[in-house]
Amino acid sequence: MKDKIREVSPTLLERTLTWMLRRRAEDASWRAGLRGERLVSRELARLERHGWRALHSVPLSATWDIDHLLIGPGGVFSINTKNHRNKTVWVGDHAARINHGKGRPYPRNSRREAAIVKRVLDHGCAFPVTVNPVLVFVRPAKLTVEPSLQDVRAIEDRHLSALRPLAGVLSPAEVDAVYAVARDQRSWAGAA
C-alpha cells in the first residue's frame, strides 16, 4: 500500500493547488486506508498471546493484497479493512453503503479474497482449511449489519477481540502448518 501511496501522491504544486481549491487529494483515501490497516494490525497483535498469529498485506498481485490474515485455534480469517471513520455504515448480503450512498461490493470482495486464501492454503497444507471472510470497519459512527448476512462477518475494529475465545477448529500443530504456508511468499505466486 505504501508503494501505491507514493505512486498517487501529488507534487508540491499539486498539493498547493488542491489545498487552494479545497479539493480532496488523490492519495487521501489510500492514506486513510493505511491508517485503518495499522489500527487493525494493533488490535490483532493483542490476540497473539492467546495463540493467534497475524499476517499483514499478503500480496496476491502487484496491485492487490489481503489486508490481514488471522490464524489461530478458532480458524483462519481473511480480513478486509475499511476505514470509514465517523460514517454510518450499512452492510447487506451483496453491498455496503456508506452514509446511505451508492452500494460498494465489500461483501462480495471479502468472499472472493477468502476463496483465494482457501485455495492457496488447501494446496499448501496436508488438510482442508476453512477460511472465514471478515469485513472490519474502523471507527464507524454506526454499523448496521443485515441479519441475512451469514457468511461474512462485519464488525468494528474494536470488536476484533471477540475472535479471541474462538477455539476447537485448528490444533496448535495445524495453526503452525497453516501459518508456515501463509507466510511463505511462494505460496501466493499466481494466486490472484
C-alpha positions in Angstrom: 0.0 0.0 0.0 2.9 2.4 0.7 4.0 2.0 -2.9 0.6 2.9 -4.2 0.5 6.0 -1.9 3.9 7.1 -3.3 2.6 6.5 -6.9 -0.5 8.6 -6.4 1.0 11.3 -4.1 0.8 14.7 -5.6 3.8 17.0 -6.1 4.2 20.1 -4.0 2.5 22.2 -6.7 -0.4 19.8 -7.0 -0.8 19.7 -3.2 -0.9 23.5 -3.1 -3.5 23.7 -5.8 -5.6 21.0 -4.1 -5.5 22.9 -0.9 -6.3 26.3 -2.5 -9.2 24.8 -4.5 -10.4 22.9 -1.4 -10.3 19.6 -3.1 -9.5 16.2 -1.7 -6.1 14.9 -2.7 -6.0 11.7 -4.8 -3.8 10.0 -2.2 -6.1 10.8 0.8 -8.2 7.6 0.5 -5.0 5.5 0.3 -3.6 7.2 3.4 -6.8 6.7 5.3 -6.8 3.0 4.3 -3.2 2.7 5.5 -4.1 4.3 8.9 -7.1 1.9 9.2 -4.9 -1.1 8.4 -2.3 0.0 11.1 -5.1 0.3 13.7 -6.4 -3.1 12.9 -2.8 -4.5 13.0 -2.5 -3.3 16.6 -5.8 -4.9 17.5 -4.7 -8.2 16.0 -1.4 -8.1 17.9 -3.4 -8.3 21.1 -4.6 -11.7 20.1 -1.1 -13.2 19.7 -0.7 -14.1 23.4 -3.8 -16.2 23.0 -2.4 -18.5 20.3 -3.3 -16.4 17.3 -1.0 -15.3 14.5 -1.5 -12.5 12.1 0.0 -11.6 8.7 -0.5 -8.2 7.1 -0.6 -7.1 3.5 -0.3 -10.6 2.0 0.4 -9.9 -1.7 -1.9 -11.6 -4.3 -0.6 -9.5 -7.2 1.3 -6.2 -7.8 -1.9 -4.3 -7.2 -3.9 -6.4 -4.8 -3.3 -7.8 -1.3 -5.1 -9.4 1.6 -5.2 -6.7 4.3 -4.8 -9.2 7.2 -4.8 -13.0 7.7 -5.6 -14.2 11.2 -4.7 -17.8 12.0 -5.4 -19.4 15.4 -7.3 -22.0 17.4 -10.6 -20.6 16.1 -9.7 -21.0 12.4 -8.5 -18.8 9.6 -9.9 -15.3 8.9 -9.3 -13.2 5.8 -9.7 -9.6 7.0 -10.6 -6.8 4.7 -10.2 -3.4 6.4 -12.4 -0.4 5.5 -11.6 3.0 7.2 -14.9 4.9 7.3 -14.3 6.7 10.5 -17.3 8.6 11.9 -19.6 7.5 9.0 -22.8 5.5 9.0 -22.2 2.0 7.6 -24.8 -0.5 6.5 -23.8 -3.9 5.3 -26.1 -6.3 3.4 -25.6 -9.6 1.6 -24.2 -8.0 -1.6 -23.1 -4.5 -0.8 -22.2 -2.0 1.9 -23.4 1.6 1.9 -21.5 4.4 3.5 -23.7 7.4 4.7 -26.6 5.9 2.6 -24.5 6.3 -0.6 -24.1 4.0 -3.5 -23.6 0.3 -2.8 -20.0 -0.9 -2.6 -19.2 -4.6 -3.3 -17.4 -5.1 0.0 -19.1 -8.4 1.0 -18.5 -9.9 -2.5 -14.9 -8.8 -2.4 -14.4 -10.4 1.0 -15.8 -13.7 -0.2 -13.6 -13.6 -3.2 -10.5 -13.0 -1.1 -11.4 -15.7 1.3 -11.9 -18.2 -1.6 -8.4 -17.3 -2.9 -6.8 -17.8 0.6 -8.6 -21.1 1.0 -7.3 -22.3 -2.4 -3.8 -21.4 -1.5 -3.9 -22.9 2.0 -5.6 -26.1 0.8 -2.9 -26.5 -1.8 -0.1 -25.9 0.7 -1.4 -27.8 3.7 -2.0 -31.5 4.1 -5.6 -30.9 5.2 -8.5 -28.7 4.1 -8.6 -25.2 5.6 -11.8 -23.3 6.1 -11.3 -19.5 5.6 -13.8 -17.1 7.0 -14.2 -13.6 5.4 -14.3 -10.7 7.7 -15.0 -7.0 7.0 -13.6 -4.8 9.6 -14.8 -1.2 9.7 -12.6 1.3 11.5 -14.4 3.5 14.0 -17.7 4.0 12.2 -20.3 6.3 13.8 -22.8 3.4 13.4 -22.5 -0.1 11.9 -25.7 -1.9 10.9 -25.4 -5.5 9.6 -28.4 -7.1 8.0 -29.2 -10.4 9.8 -29.3 -12.2 6.5 -25.5 -11.7 6.1 -24.4 -15.1 7.4 -21.2 -15.9 5.5 -19.2 -12.7 6.0 -18.6 -11.2 9.5 -18.9 -7.4 9.5 -17.5 -5.9 12.7 -16.0 -2.8 14.1 -12.2 -2.8 14.7 -12.7 -2.6 18.5 -14.7 -5.9 18.4 -11.8 -8.0 16.9 -11.2 -9.2 20.4 -14.4 -11.2 20.1 -12.4 -13.7 17.9 -10.0 -14.4 20.8 -12.1 -17.1 22.6 -12.9 -19.0 19.4 -11.3 -22.4 19.6 -11.6 -26.0 18.5 -11.1 -25.5 14.8 -7.3 -25.8 14.5 -4.9 -27.7 16.8 -1.6 -25.9 17.7 0.2 -28.1 15.1 -2.4 -27.1 12.4 -2.0 -23.4 13.3 1.8 -23.8 12.8 1.3 -25.6 9.5 -1.2 -23.0 8.1 0.9 -20.1 9.3 4.1 -21.6 7.7 2.3 -21.9 4.3 0.7 -18.5 4.6 3.9 -16.7 5.4 5.8 -18.3 2.6 5.6 -15.8 -0.3 6.0 -18.6 -2.8 2.6 -19.9 -1.8 0.9 -16.7 -3.2 2.6 -16.7 -6.6 -0.1 -16.7 -9.2 -2.9 -16.8 -6.6 -4.9 -13.9 -8.0 
